[in-house]
Amino acid sequence: MTDTLGARFPGLASMARADLLGPLPTPVEPLVRLSRMTSTELFIKRDDRSAQHYGGNKARKLAFLLGDAQRAGADTLLTVGAFGSHHVLATSVHGARNGFAVHGVLVPQPFTPHVERNLLAGLGAGATHHPVRYAALAPAEILRVMARLRLSRRRPYFIPHGGTSALGALGYVDAGLELGAQIDARFVPEPHAVYTALGSGGTAVGLAVGLAAAGLRVPVIAARVTPTLVAPRPLLDGLVEKVVHELHSRDPRFPRVADAAKQLIVITDESRGAGYGEPDEAAQRAAELALADDIELDPTYTAKAFAEMLRHAEGERRGQRLIFVHTLSSQDLTPLTSRAPALPRWTDRYRRELR
Ligand SMILES: Cc1ncc(COP(=O)(O)O)c(C=O)c1O
């Protein structure tokens, strides 16, 4: 598969990728009704359709991560996320389709119906879950599961939370270059800003590097939904540097855009609301408005980022041109949930305590 990154920079075409994306590029569509309502030109990049079996932002990262796991000769993937993590689910779906056994260490979050559905879909994809009572216990559980897998002669490959690493972020460097090419080809006019949710940070970092490498100076408004400690600014800046260094050393034609990319990332904390995974009114309104245009958002990430874009569209950026990068998979999960076993007993306690 040749993505925009490989096509633009031939030295990067030989990096391992699992063949799970497509068709690419994902379209950019106008949000006609909401544009009229806000007097602002709103567009949506349909990354919800980035892959056939499970799309969204995690699929783009996993193309590189699973490619690396295949290259390393692994047979098992181990990753970590919250109970309803889209990343753990995406790893379960694409891992299984690529012949890996998948294990996920899971940390608590509010037990909403969306979370419950993701858990069930992961079980339907054949994943093994290892819940822990507190997030602080996750590192020890990861070490324990890793050791057990090795003892049973499996060859595990660890993927960090959110799929965010210098390698995983390349999926979004590619998305940024892809959007740059769509702007160049006049499929969409150059925007004043691009919006995305900020969790572990790989999406915003990759987008900023990709847009900067495409020669665009468009701010990436990253709506933070996780505690700042998960992805503090210095960590994101460090990731930008690592990504650009990695790409430039593999293909010297990749421009040294670390400083420009860092300047493009604008983190906002306004949409976080009551906390990670806690639904709030602005996100609820955003989800209802989007649904009227057939766009489904999740309460944890995309509804909060969309709410941020609407807040700007109705305020300081009224009349501008804004693009929302839709990072939630829109694939139907019913084939997975319908073949899933019943949710395990450990979920009962959390359903009572964390609703
Ligand atoms: C649907 C969705 N959107 C956005 C994000 C944030 O992406 P990142 O972790 O790369 O910041 C996540 C992360 O889990 C997600 O699940």
The ligand as an SDF file (V2000), in Angstrom:
LIG
                    3D

 16 16  0  0  0  0  0  0  0  0999 V2000
  -12.5870    8.4700   19.1160 C   0  0  0  0  0  0  0  0  0  0  0  0
  -11.2920    9.0730   19.5580 C   0  0  0  0  0  0  0  0  0  0  0  0
  -10.9660   10.2950   19.1160 N   0  0  0  0  0  0  0  0  0  0  0  0
   -9.8240   10.9110   19.5020 C   0  0  0  0  0  0  0  0  0  0  0  0
   -8.9350   10.2760   20.3640 C   0  0  0  0  0  0  0  0  0  0  0  0
   -7.6990   11.0070   20.7800 C   0  0  0  0  0  0  0  0  0  0  0  0
   -6.5940   10.5760   20.0500 O   0  0  0  0  0  0  0  0  0  0  0  0
   -5.1610   10.6360   20.6740 P   0  0  0  0  0  0  0  0  0  0  0  0
   -5.1020    9.5890   21.7470 O   0  0  0  0  0  0  0  0  0  0  0  0
   -4.2610   10.3460   19.5500 O   0  0  0  0  0  0  0  0  0  0  0  0
   -4.9690   11.9870   21.2470 O   0  0  0  0  0  0  0  0  0  0  0  0
   -9.2230    8.9890   20.8390 C   0  0  0  0  0  0  0  0  0  0  0  0
   -8.2820    8.3090   21.7370 C   0  0  0  0  0  0  0  0  0  0  0  0
   -8.5450    7.2910   22.3070 O   0  0  0  0  0  0  0  0  0  0  0  0
  -10.4330    8.3730   20.4230 C   0  0  0  0  0  0  0  0  0  0  0  0
  -10.7750    7.1490   20.8550 O   0  0  0  0  0  0  0  0  0  0  0  0
  1  2  1  0
  2  3  1  0
  2 15  2  0
  3  4  2  0
  4  5  1  0
  5  6  1  0
  5 12  2  0
  6  7  1  0
  7  8  1  0
  8  9  2  0
  8 10  1  0
  8 11  1  0
 12 13  1  0
 12 15  1  0
 13 14  2  0
 15 16  1  0
M  END
$$$$
